[in-house]
Amino acid sequence: MIVLCSSAMSFIEKELLAEKNPLYGRATGIYKMNEMGFYDAARFFPDYSAKDKVLAYAVLGGILHYLGQFNPGLSVEENIKRNILTKGAVLYSEAEFLLHQELRETPVYNSIIEAVALGNTKLNDISQKSLVENTSKTSVYLKNLIELGIVRREFSVDTGTKERANTNRGTYRLTDNFFRFWYAFGFANPDPAAPCAAGMPQVGSPLRFPKVVGENCNQLLGIGLGFLTEAAAVQLF
């Protein structure tokens, strides 16, 4: 038995499992791993307060690789400075690396993801705020992002089948907390003066952090608490 594991879904699907490729029709099972939930992710930071656990989850989500980049002995603020906002850090270029790995036309996809991260959830609004003015083309790009698990499309409970087939219906949201954080607070707020990670005594940007994150603490908490029921949130705090 051979078990193949990879985060590069397009490579597995197109280069290994697609028609005319060696393993086409030979896979006996395909399982897509989902990220951890909050309570499992919070175990990476046993000494954090309840608030800081929620903040960490709002920033990183439940991806093991992302959680492993934070030092549980440092504060959330210091971890963000060192491991996300510092050039050369693994998470500084993580989103861009993943997009280049999976997609072409990354500038277009960057603009679409940024538009959604900044609160534009309707197709027309996303088109206007991104590099794609044609909503038909925007819906195609969004479909590709949905297939990659970066974006999801949501409907109200009373939406009918015909309405769901209409691309102008529904709202689009980012499924990955880290992508949401990066495109809302990092990608949208470039800091050319930020130092490099290697050999730099100063980390992050002391002026950038309060602007990017500190003033948006309540928004981040809202993102983190979105996965909890009201009863669970009350119990947590």
N, C-alpha and C positions, 0 to 999 in steps of 0.2 A: 504494500500500500504506500502511495506517495501523497503527502500532504503539502500543498503549496499555500503559503501565506504571503500576502502583500497588501500594502495600502494603495498601490497603483492599480486601481480597478480597470482603467482603460487598457493597460498593458495586458493584464490577465485575460480580459474579455476579447481583445482584438488580436493579440499576438499568440496566445496559447489555446484559447477555447473556441475561437471563431472558425468558420468553415475553411477548409484547405490548410489548416494548421495542425500540428502533430497530435494535439490532445482533443481535437474536435469530436464530440460525441462520446468521449471516454470518461468524463467526469461522473462519478457516482453520487456526488453530493456537493452542493455549494452553499456555504453559510456565510452570511454577512454579519460581522461582529458590530454590535452597537456600543456606544460609549457608556461608561459607568454612570449611575445615578448619583445624586448629590451625596447621599449618606455614605456610599463607598468612597467617593472622591474626597470627602471631608476627612477620612481616616489618614490621608497623607499629611494632614496638618493637625495633629492631636492637641497641640498647645495653643492653637488659635482660639480666639473668642468666637461665639456664634456668628457675630456680625462679620468677622474676618473670614470665616469659613464660607459664608455666603458670597462675600466679595471675591474670594479666590475662585469659587465655582463660576461666578458670573464672568470672570476673565478667562478662565481656562476650560471650563466645561468638564467633561468626564473622560477626556482622551488621556490615556496613560502617559504617552510621550510628553504631552504638555505639562501634566502634573509633575512629572519627574524633573522638569527644569527648575521648579521653584524649590528654594531651600527652606524647609519648615522652621529653621532657626532664625530666619529673617522675617521682617514684617511684610505685609502684602505690598506696601508702598515700595520698600527697598527691592523686593523681588521684581516688581514691575519695572523699576528703574534699571536694575542689573540685567534682567533676562528677557525684556521685551523692548524697551526704549533705547537700549544701547546697541549701536552698530557693531556687528560681529557676533552678537548673541544669537543662539539657535533660533529663538522665536521671532527675532527681528525680521528675518526674511522668510519665515515659514510659510505664510500665506502665498507669497509670490512664487516660492519654489513649488508648492503644490499645484498652483494654477498652470505654471509652465510645464509641469509634468503631465497634466491631464488635458490641457486645452491649447488651442491656437488663439490668436487675436486676444491675448491677455489684456492689453489696454482697454478693450471694449468690456471684457468681463470685469476688470477692476472697477470701471465706472459704474457698471450695473450693481455690483455687490456693494459698492460705497453708497449708492443711492438708496438701496434697501436698508443698509445699516444706519443711515441717517434719518430713517423714519418714513421713507416713501414706499408704500406698500401696494398701491394700485398701479396697474400696468401703464396707464397713461402718465402718471407722475414719474414712474421709473424711467420711461422713455425721455421725458422732458429733462430730467436731471442727469441722464447718462449721455454717452456719446452716440446713442442710437435714437434717432428721431422717429423712426418708423415703428409703430407698436407691433406690427406683424413680425418684424425682425427681432424686436425685443423679446417677444414671447418665445421665439426659437432659442435665443440665448438663455432665457430663464428655464426652458425645458431641459437644456443641457445641464444647467446648474442643479436642477431638481434630480436628475439622474445620478449626479455625483454626490447627492446628499448634502449639498451646501445650502440649498434653498428649498423651502416647502411652500405649497399653495394651500390656503385655508379657506373654508366656506362656513357660513352660518349653518346651524342644524336644520333649518327649513329650506335650504337650497335644493332645488330639484335636479334631476339627472341632466336635462337639457341645459339648464343654467351652468352646471359644472363644466359642460363641454365648451362653453363660451369663454374664450381666453380673456375677455374683458371683465369677467366676473371673478370674485375671490380676491384674496389679498396674499401677497408674497412676503415671506419672512425668512431670515437666516436661521438655520437649524444649529449651527456651530457657534457656541459662545465665544470661542477665541476669534473666529472670523468676524463676529459682530463687534467685539471689542477692538480689534485691530483696525477695521475699516471705519469705525466711528471715531476712534480716539488716536490711533497711530498713523494710519495711512492718510487720513484727512488733515493731519496736523504735522506736516513734514518739518523736521528740525535738522537742517544741514550742519549745525554746529555740534550735534550730539557726538560724543567721543566714541572711539572704537573700543571694543571689549578687551583686546589684547594689549597689555602693558599700559593701560590707562588708569591712574589712581582715582580719578573722578568718574563716577558712573551716572548714566542718565543725564538729564538736563534739569538743574534745580529750578529753572523758570518754566520749563515745559510741563513738568509733572502736575503742579497745581492746576494749570490751565487745562490740561488734557484729561486728568482723572479726578483730582481733588474736588473741583467744582461740580463734577458729575457723579459724586458718590451716591446720591439718592437714586439716580438713574441706574447705576450699576447694581445697587441693592434690589431695585425693582426687577431687573433682569434675572438676578440670582434667585429671587423669591418666586418667580413665575412658575417654577416647577413644583412648588409646595402647595398643598391645600391650606386653607386658612387655619385649620386645627393644627396641622403640622408646624406651620410657621409660629403660631402662638407657643406651642410646646418647645420649639427650638430656642426661642428667646425667653 
